[in-house]
Amino acid sequence: MSTSAQDPKSSESITPVRWGVLGASNFALKVSLPSMKRGPLTQIAALASRDIDKARAAAQPLGIPKAYGSYDELLDDPEIEAVYNPLPNHLHVKWSARAARAGKHVLCEKPIALSAKDAAALVDVQHETGKRIAEAFMIRYHPQWQQAREWVRSGRIGELVSVQAAFSYFNRDATNIRNREQVGGGALYDIGCYAVNTSRLLFGREPVRAMVLVERDPEFGTDRLTSGLLDYGGAHLTFTCSTQAVAYQRVNALGTKGRIEIEIPFNAPADQPCKIFLDDGSTLNCSSAKVTSFPVVDQYHLQSEAFSRAIRTGGPVENSIEVAVGNMRVIDALFRSAESRRWEKI
């Protein structure tokens, strides 16, 4: 039976998408790429670095057959159909645009840009080229977030009125890219973006204004402690993110009749089950919370498989470039608020 005659939604009936990777970041080599390689629809065919020796050293342990000594060489490869872009934040727009114009679909790490204006330029590139461009918020593919969204939409906690998010880690390494202001480092770009993205996911609409308080590192210039407030029109997101605090993450969604708590909302482990809590608030010590556990899944694997499937079937992607532009509009407003010290419209 030919591929076209089979169920287009079945993984067995879809030809794998050949991917190329831009750069050899530690995050990509240790976290995302090993997970992506496990997917039957995702074939990592090439990796490029500005140094051919570095490219070969990165590709070989992962079993990636082709290594290139420049990004352009990879984009010129006619066999590459999709590009994964985990380059430093300030290079996301430039190389995502070049990849799309070279005929490749693009999955770009977050934040997809350093401003909404730059992100919107990629919407134009997508229209120009007809290629998919999406931002890699892997959390949207995890079943715990899909369950939380379904509970909110179905009214299990009544009307959603507040989302509370915390995300932090401690890193004062001056050489770490997250501590370099000029390339898009800092807490809000790196991890605060998750609070913005997931609150938009749960509320199902856009916030109307934003306010933030920022503490900057005197040496790096990056925001090391950022606490923000988004007004969703009668409902709020409150969040704190930090690059210099104890490692922690948690999300609470409070409704008029109940709440949802996500225990490990962002760095969901790929080797152990995750759990979320649905609580009707009948006790204050949380003993009334009912636990829902999810089997072990790898959200990076789920993300690349979904993107590959969308390429082959023409189906939607979870975090499209248009959704990404919305996230950047909020982040822009938060940074404006840090300067103006007042509410900023989104």
Number of C-alpha atoms within 10 A of each C-alpha: 6 6 11 9 8 12 11 14 13 9 14 13 16 19 15 18 23 17 25 29 28 27 25 23 14 11 10 21 16 12 13 20 19 16 20 23 21 17 20 16 24 23 22 28 22 24 29 26 23 15 16 15 13 17 22 21 13 22 23 13 9 14 13 18 12 16 25 25 18 17 20 17 12 25 26 13 14 10 15 22 22 29 27 26 26 23 20 17 23 16 16 21 22 13 20 26 21 16 27 24 17 19 19 28 27 28 28 25 20 24 28 31 27 21 17 19 13 16 23 20 16 24 19 12 18 20 11 11 15 14 20 24 30 27 23 27 25 22 22 20 22 21 17 23 19 14 14 22 18 13 17 22 16 11 14 20 22 17 17 23 18 22 25 18 26 21 25 21 17 13 16 15 11 11 8 10 15 23 24 17 13 13 14 21 24 27 27 28 22 17 21 24 20 24 27 25 20 23 26 19 18 19 22 13 11 19 23 15 18 26 23 24 18 23 14 14 16 9 10 18 15 23 24 27 21 22 20 22 20 27 19 20 12 8 16 20 23 19 22 23 30 27 26 16 14 12 13 14 18 16 22 18 23 23 20 15 15 20 25 25 22 20 17 17 25 22 11 21 14 16 10 12 12 21 17 23 19 21 22 19 17 12 10 9 8 13 10 14 20 13 12 12 13 15 13 13 18 21 24 26 24 21 26 28 24 20 28 29 24 16 18 16 12 11 13 13 18 18 21 17 25 15 15 25 24 20 25 26 19 26 23 20 22 30 20 18 21 20 11 12 14 14 19 20 17 18
